[in-house]
Amino acid sequence: MSNGNAFVIGATGQIGRAAVRALAADGWQVRAASRHGARDERWPEDVRTVTVDREDDAALAAALGDGCDVLLDCVAYGARHAGQLLGLADRIGSAVVISSCTVYRDERGRSFETQDEPDGFPEFPVPIPESQPTLPPGEDTYGKAKVALEQELLGAGDRLPTTLLRAGAIHGPYSPLPREAYFIKRVLDGRPVRILAHGGASRFHPVHVDNLAELIRLAARRPGSRALNAGDPQAPTVAEIAAAVDAAMGATSELITIDGEPPRPGLGETPWSTARPVVMDMSAAERELGYRAATGYVESLPETVQWTARQLADGRDWREVFPLLGKAYAPPRDPFDYAAEDAWLAESGRGGRSGR
């Protein structure tokens, strides 16, 4: 039995691939829109692909046609995209839009965007509720643009009921920014040590794409105007993530922790490294949507590891394979500068099984 028809913008991205699959399995007639009109091999045959550039307002309106019962936007960003969706509100029953946990700020105004300043990393409550203050809206930073998107859509809830999902650190196959590559490449390189700042205790709440897809599926069935956190059932420490990747790849390594900040730029600094924990409260999603996670971090890891390792096969340059990860570690920062790690190990007397 069909729930109605769904239109997905950004269908061939990491989130869209899983979401289309979940919506189709739940009985929605899905139109999967992307710039190239491609399809995922795991989608059912009745999923219709649509070629459209969402930056072209007229083309998006034409692709939407007579409309849809639910629209999922995996790539919305800023007030312009909010206005674009609201301009089509008379043809959309309800919407689900991906936002980010980077919208949050602490009581002193610190956010993810101030983390490189002295004592700039925010101090959030553990866990972070959706009532936590957010940044002011704007277009100059990622977090502020997401806030602008949220405020425009939530302010028009009478015209277009929208569920905004504030995603944590997204993981799973097809990631353009696979944080797990930080440890996967070390295994592939035969690197036997893992140096971790902040005592290896950093926690940055992850969310697997299948869990995000489950939240999308539930929100599609229960339209409303709200912002909800989107996270896994666990928020492991970075040391636990390092051990889990090793285990998934049949490797062992020596863990060396550094108290506090990296002693040198980039040393021991992983994509999850935070001076203070970032853990989201998932009780609102459980209460409002009946959310139960589809998977956990450790259970989902083998598929992520296999996909990421394939992308790095044959000695391919990680910056070329994952340009967003390369941007996060723009030169002169190099997360795989093993010579610098070995020099620090020798100078600090920490030892370690350095080298390949």
N, C-alpha and C positions, 0 to 999 in steps of 0.2 A: 504494500500500500504506500502511495507516495505522500510525503509530507508537503509537497509543493515543489516549486522550482527555486534553485539557488544559483546565484551569479558570483563567481569568484574572481577577483582582480589580483593578479600576481600568482596565478595558479601553478606555474612551473618553478617557483622559488622553493626554498626549503620548507616553509610553513605551508604554502599552497598545495604542494604535492600530497602531504599527509592529510590536510583538511579536505581536499576533494575526495580522497579515498574514504574518509570517515563520513562525510555527508552522503556520498553515494550509497555506502553500506547502510546508512540509516533511512534510506528510502527517498532521498531528495533527487529530483531531476536536475543534474548539475551542468551548467555551462562554465567551462574553465577558460578564462581569458588571460592571455599573455601577449607579449610583444611579437613572439614568433609563432604563436598558435600551436606549440608543441604539446605532446601528451606524455604522461608517465606510463610506463609499461604495466604498472600495477593498478591503473584505473580500470574500472569496468568499461566494456565496449560502448555502453549507452551514454557515457560522459561525452558531451559535445565540446570540442575545442573552438575557441574564438581568437582571432588575431586582432589585437587592438593596442595602441599606445595610450595609456591612461592620461598622459599629458595633453592629449588632443581631446578637448571637451566634446567637440562634435562627433568624433569617432567613437568615444565612449558612450555617448547618448544613443548613437545609432546601433552600437553593439548590444546595448541593454534592451533596445526595442520596446516592446509593450511592458517591460518591467519584470520584476521578480518578487517572490515572497520574502526572500532573505538575500542580502548582499554581504559577502565577506570581502573586506579590503585588507590584504596582507601587507600593502606597501604604502599606505596613506601617511602623509607627512606634512604638517603645517596647516595653516589656516586656508591656504588655497585649495588643498584637497578636500578639506571639510566643506568649503563652499561648493566645490564641484559636486560632492555627494548630495548636499542639501538642495542643489539646483535640480536634482533628479528625484527628490523625495516623494513626489506624487506618483512615482512608478516603483517605489521600493517599499515593501511591507515593513521590514526592520533591517537593521544592519549589525554586523559584528566587525569591529575594527581593531587591528593590532596596535597597541601602544607599547610603553616601555616603563620599567621600574626606574629609569633615569629621570622621570618627572619629579621624583621626591627630593625634598630638601629637609635639613634638620632645623632645630629651633634657632640655630645661629645663622641660618641661611646657606650653610655649606651643602654641596651636592656632589655628584660624580664629576661635575665640571670644574670643581675647585680642588680636586684631589691632589694636583701637582703643586699646590701652594703649601707653605709651611703650616702644618696642622690643618690642612685643608680638607682632609677626608671627613665626610659627614659622620655624625654619631646618631644612628637611628635606633629607635626602640627595637627590641628583639621579641617577637617578630613585628614587622612593619604593617600596620593596618592601613586600609584604603583612606582613612581619615587623616593620615599624615599630610602635613602641608606640602604643596608642590611649588615648583619654580614659577616665576611670572611668565606669562606667554610671550613669545618672541619668535624671531626667525634666525637669530645669529648663532644658536647652538642647537644641537640635536634635542636635548631635553626640553628646552623652551619651545621648540617647534612642535614637539609632541604634546606639550601642555596646550598650546594654541589649538591644535587639532581637537584635543579633548574638550576644551571649553566651548568651542564653536558647536560641536555635536551635542554635548550634554545640554547646552542652552537651548537647543532646538528639539528637545525630546518629544514635544507634542507633535512635531512634524515628521520626525524620523527617529523612532526608538532605537537607540544604539547601545550595544554592550561594548565597552572598551576593555581590552585585556592587556594589563600591564605586565609584559613578559619579563622574566628574569634572563639569565644567561642561557640562550637557546642552544640546544645540542641535538645531535642526531645526524643522519646522512644528508648529503647535499648542502652542507653548511658553507656559506661563502666566507665564514670566519670561524673555523673549527678550533676552539680553544684547546681541545685535546691534542692537536698537532704538536703542542709544546712538549708533551711527554712522548707521543708516538714517534716523533722524529728522533728523539733521544734513544729510544729502543732500537730503531732502524739503524742509527749511527753506532750502536754498540757502546753508548755512553753509560758508564756504570754508577754515576753519582747524580743525585738530585739535590740541588741547593735551593732552599726555600726561605725567603724572608718572612718576617712576622711570625717566626716560630713554626711555620707550616700550618698555622691555625686559621688562616684566612678562610672566610666562608662567603661566597657570592652565589646566591640561590639560583640553581639551574632549573630549566624547564625543557623536557624532551618534547620534540615536535608531536609525538603521539599524545602526550598530555595536553599540549596546546590544542591539538585537533579535537580532543575530547571536550575541552572547554568550549570550543567553537560549536561543536555538535549540540551540546546542551543549551548554549545561548541561543542558537537558531530555533530550538524548540520552545524557548521561554523568553520571548522578546521583552525588552525593558530598556530603560535609560539609566545606565550605571557604569562605574569603573570598577573592575575586579582585578586582583592580583592573579598572576599565572605562574605557578611554580610546581616543581616535583614534590613528592611526599618527604624527601630528605634534602637537606642542604649540607653536603659533605664538606669537610675541610680540604684544603688543597693537598695536604699530605695524604689524606684518604683517596683523593682522586689520583695522585701519582701512583699509589700502591695498586689501585683498581686497574689502571691502564697497564701497569707491569703485569698484573695477574692475567689480564685479558690477552696479553701478547706472550705469555709464558716466559717473562723476563724477571730478573731480580736486580735491585740496585741499592746503593747505600744512601740513606737520607741524612743530609746535613742541614740543620736549621740555623737561622740567624735571628737573634732577637731584634725586633724592631725593623726599621727601614733598611733597604739594601745599602751596604757600605759603599758601593759604587753603582753608578747608573745602570740599571738593568740586571744587576747581579741578584739572582734569586727572585726576580720579579716575574710572576706568571700572569696569564690572562685572568686569573681569579684573585690575584693578590690584593688584599684590602687591609688597611690599617685597623678597621673595625668591621664587625660582621654585618652582612646584608642578607637578612632572612625575612621572607615575606609571610604574612599571616594569610593562610588559605581558608580560614573559617567562613568568610563571606561567600566564597564560591561554593563551598560545601553546603552552606545554608540556602543560598538563593537558587543555585542550579542543581543541587544534588551531586556535585562533583566528587568523583572517586578516581584517583589516578589510574591511568592505563598501564603504567610501568614505573619503575624506579631508576635511579641513576646507574647503579651497578648492573642491574638486569639488562638495561638497554645498551650498555657500553660495547659489547662485542661487535654489534652491527656498525656502530659509529667508528670503532677502531678499524674494522676491515675496510670500510668505504674510504676513510681518510688515508690509510696506508696505501691503498691502490692509487690515490691521486699523487702520492709522493714517490711512487715506484720509479725505478730506473734512474735514481739520482736527480730527479727533476727539481729545479730551483723553487723552494717553497714560496718565495716572494712572487714568482710568476704564477704559480698554481693558485695561491690564495692572496690576491692583491690587497684585500681588506685587512688581513692579518699583517701583511707587510706594512700597510699604512699605520697600523697600531704600533708597530715596532720600526718606525722610520729611522734610517741611518742618522747618527752613528750607533743607535741602539741595535743590538743584535742578540736575540735570545739564545742563539746557538754559537756564541763566541766561547768555545771550550778552552781556548788558550787563556783567555782572561779569567775563566773560572779556575783553571789549574794554577795560574799565578797567584790568585787570592788564596787558594787552598794552601799553597806552599808558604806564602807570607804570613798567614794567620796561624799556621801550625795545626790546621784542622785535619790535615792528611787527606783521606779519601782515596778511593781506587780510581785515580784520575787516568785520563787517556782512554783509548778505544779498547 
